Amino acid sequence: MEKNVFTHMFGDSPKIKVIDFLMSEGFFFSVKEIAEGLELSKPTVYKIIEELLVEDLIKLSRTVGNTAMYSLNFKNKKIKMLREIEGVFIAEQTKLIIQANKNV
């Protein structure tokens, strides 16, 4: 998986990768989708999901049939701060790109 803003800032541990995967607000993902999308084993994703649920960083958003669907808990203060940090980083990178293009 290519490094993006979030993994660039915080590293690419499996837990960070799962948080990053779920950063798309409004989307719900199953353990299978997360595991396949990140090329992680399902047992690894299940373990991380349990940790993130305990930390209240994610929530069980819905179930489709017997499949649990998870998303970030956007009401959690830590998730709010991570999104703000990501926004600042993106703004700074955008300024650098614009400046570099002006100098070409």
Secondary structure, DSSP 8 states (H G I E B T S, - for coil): ----HHHHHH---HHHHHHHHTTSTT--B-HHHHHHHHT--HHHHHHHHHHHHHTTSEEEEEEETTEEEEEE-TTSHHHHHHHHHHHHHHHHHHHHHHHHHHT-
